[in-house]
Amino acid sequence: MSVYKRTHMCGELRKEDIGEHVVLNGWIQKRRNLGGLIFCDVRDKTGITQVVFDDKIPQALFDKADTLRSEYVVGIKGLVKERESKNGGIPTGDIEVFADDLIIYSQADTPPIYIKDDDNVDDNLRLQYRYLDLRKKKMQDNLTFRHNLSKLTRDYFAENGFTEVETPVLIKSTPEGARDYLVPSRVNQGRFYALPQSPQMFKQLLMVGGTDRYMQIVKCFRDEDLRADRQPEFTQIDLEMSFVDVDDVIEIQEGYLKRVFKELKGIEIETPFPRISYDEAMERYGSDKPDTRFGFELKDITQLVADCEFKVFTDAIAAGGSVRGICITGGADAYTRKKIDKLTEAVKSYGAKGMVWMKVAEDEVSSSVNKFFSPQQRKEIADAMDAEAGDLILIVSDRNKVVFDSLGFLRRHIAEEMGLLDDNQYNLLWVVDFPLFEYDEEAGAYHAMHHPFTSPKAEDAELLKTDPMKAKANAYDIVLNGVELGGGSIRIHDQKMQEDMFRALDMSQEEIDEKFGFLVEAFKYGTPPHGGLAYGLDRLVMLLLGEKSIREVIAFPKNQNAQCMVSEAPGVVEEEQLDELGIAIKR
């Protein structure tokens, strides 16, 4: 069968093409036979064009056109004419193509999902028939946008002296904060590779190797519970630079994001971006990735209620916790008791035992704990919260982590419910000065908040020996509208400081050698000061397109159970393969 050499894309035909003979290739969206006329909407990744078969063409061709059905793949030759009855619903609504030849490349069964953007089909069905789902214009536009972002990324960093280097995919398992995906070795039975959670140590080795500025758009893998913005395999824009400090890294990244917004969104963003410390972010927003498009900032009322009669508050304070709240402007009428009860249940998933509410009216402040507070005390709390008539106050008392997590969730959840999140507003900021260490409640131990190669701030270097939990890190996260786009740090390059870091983490020499030996060995031979950052490319594309899930910007994503619905991976393998690997499955 011959193939027509396409001369035009369906969605790109315009009035300027009237009178031109064109060739279109694509899929039949729908066909309508009106007796002496057959109308077909032909679709490709750019859009739809209406094609007309009339009674002026040979009968055989007309009969052939009458056999067309939805999703048949066709090639059509014809003349572009102006439409007498224009349809604004098609981008090329001012024109249509009068066909004079047709090839049917392949026929199609009735598809299990509609090929249209607003089909509202179940997500698992979409993922099962992803190759059909990808025919939708929205999905093709998303993939094209992702391609354009990747190209811009490579261009920008190449212009700024970065070299793109591929790092290994089969590596040694090292602690990175999530479970590794392991790959058994047939040649070295009983030993395993890990798929990289990030190229962290290899990009640092590239700095030792003199690459100076490295970038890579790279696949990473983490075996973790999935959410809307997570996948078991995801893509990073990975970067590392030698002879830099925090300001140097941030300056390069702000230039990159400014260009992304300008070229891909047509939006001028102001630089430099605001910077706030980790402590300030937690105190004001209850989150280290704050959304600053709205208010509802946290207020600390611990001292105000320290001597009150409400035991829930005083017990939390006595245990070293705090009492904090948020004021929801206009929330008194918007939130009924039933809705508040739902919020109370929601914060329990963050460890909170409950929540206190207060509603502010012109002449009184009512509360869920009225009997423990006099009218004057309730008014003092309302004043401390900067509340006015019609406002709703929500208060949580517990350990600081529970309080911050609960109120951080509430402020953004309520803002979304009240329609305060403007998708056309882009608030970018840096969160800096993270703690170097954090306490893992499940493990009952401290660990590096980022990784053990993150350097402390210069003024805190001695704290590694004396009081490491007070040390701040040379780390920085870039945040957009409450979502972390990326993060990084200036790394430790001094061998003695690296030893102090390991000691602070209570690591034995055997553990150091086992987990990080090859990197520590490399640092003995002259290591430049260096630092870097990694963006989540999928997440960045998702936010720029206003999507709610990264599955919408990945061609073949996994579902919530980490399954590929198209290929049915993960799957069962033959016993012979397992024997070759020296693996037995526990039944």
C-alpha positions, 0 to 999 in steps of 0.5 A: 500500500502506498502512503501519502506524503503529508503536506499539512497538519489537520489543526494547522490549516487556515484561510490562507490555504484556500485554493491549495491542494493538500494531503492530510493523514490522520484518524476519522473522528466522525462521519456523517452521510447526508445523501449526496454529501459525506462529511468526515472530521479528520484528526491528528495531533494538531486538531481536526479538519472537516473533509467533504466527499461530494457527488462530483467525485467518482462513485467508487470513491464516494462509496469508499468514503461511505465505509469510513468509521470512527478511528479508521486511519486514512490519507486524503488528498483534496482542495481547500475551500472556504466553508459556507456554514462555519463552525467555530467548534473546529479550529479550522472552522473557516475552511474545509477540504473537498476530497478527490482521493482517499486511502484507508490505511487501517480499519478500527473496532469501536474503541473502549473509550471516547477520543475526546478530552472531556470523556470522564472515563475511569482513570484505570480504563484510560491507563489500560488503553493509554495508546487511545487516550494519547490520541486526545488533543489535550494529551498530545499538547501535554507531551508537546509542552513537555518536549518543549520544556526539555529542549529549553532546559538543555538549551539554557544550561548548555548556554551557561556552560553545563555539560550533559552527562549520562550516569549509570542506571545499575548502581549500588544500593545506598540510603537515599530516604526511600526504598530502592528498586533492586535488580538481581545480578545473574553474573554475581549471584546473591548480589543486587544492583539498585535503580537510582533514586537520584544520581547524587553521588555520581554527579558529585564524582563528576565534580571531582572529575573536573566536569565543573558544570553538569546537567542531565534529564534523568530517570529516577526510581523510588519504591514508595507509596504513590500520590497524585504527584508521585510515580515509581519512576520519574524524571529529574532535571539534575544539576551540579556546579563547582566553585559555587555558593548558595547565591551562585546556584540560586542565580542560575536557577532563577534565570532558568525559571524566568526563561521557562515562564517567558517562553512557554507561558508568556509570563514575565516573572520577577527575580530575585525570588523571595527567600524565607528560612525554614523556621519562618516557613513553619512558623507562618505557614506550617509547611516547608513548601508554603503556598503564599497566594492567600493568607490564613497564616499561623499565630502562636498563642501558647503564652496567652493560654498557658495559664488557662483552665483548658487541660488539653492546651496546658498539657500540650504546653507542659509536654513541650508543645505549642498552641497555634491557630489560623484565622479564616477570613469570612469563615464563620458563615462558610463553615457549619458545625458539620463542616468543622467536624469534617475538618477535625476528623481530617487533622487526626490523620496528621496526629492531632487529637482534636481541634478547637474552633471559635466564631467571631461575631460583632458582640461575642466570640463563641467556641467549642470550648466555651465553658473553659474560657470566659467571654473576655478570654475568648475575645483576647484570643480573637484579638491575638489572631487578628480576627474580625466579625465573620471570621472563623478561628481554628486551633490545634495544640500538640507537639510542634510537628503535629501542630504545624502539619495539621494547620499547614494542611488546614490552611491550604485545604480551606483555601481550596474549598473557598476558591482562593487558589488562583491557578493563573498566579505563580508565587515562587520562593526559596526556602533556605536554612533548613535544619541539618538533621531531623528526628525520624519518629518511626526509627527513633533516630536522627538522620540527615534532612537531605543527605549526609553530604549536605554542608552545614552553614559556615557559622554552624560548622563547629556544632557538628562536634558540640551540638549537631541538632542545632546546625543549619544546612546550606540547603535550599528548596524552590517552591511554587504555589505550595509545591516543591519544584526542586531542592539542593544544597552546597555539599561537604567537600572537606574530608575532616568535616565529612568525618564529623558529619558521619560521627554526628549520624552515629555511623560506624566506619564499617557502615561508612565504608559499606554505604559511601566508601567509593565517594569518600575514597574519591574525596581524598584526591582533591575535591572542589567546593560544589553544590547543585539542585534537582527539579522534578520535571514531571511535577514542573510540567504538571504545575505549568499546565495546571494539571492535578496529577503527573499522570497527565504529563507522562506518556505511560504512567503507573497506577496507584498500585505501581502497575503499568495497565498497558503492559500489565507490569509487574508480571510473573517470570519463568522459574528458569529465569529465577534459577539463573538468578539464584532466586526463589519465591516465598509462597 
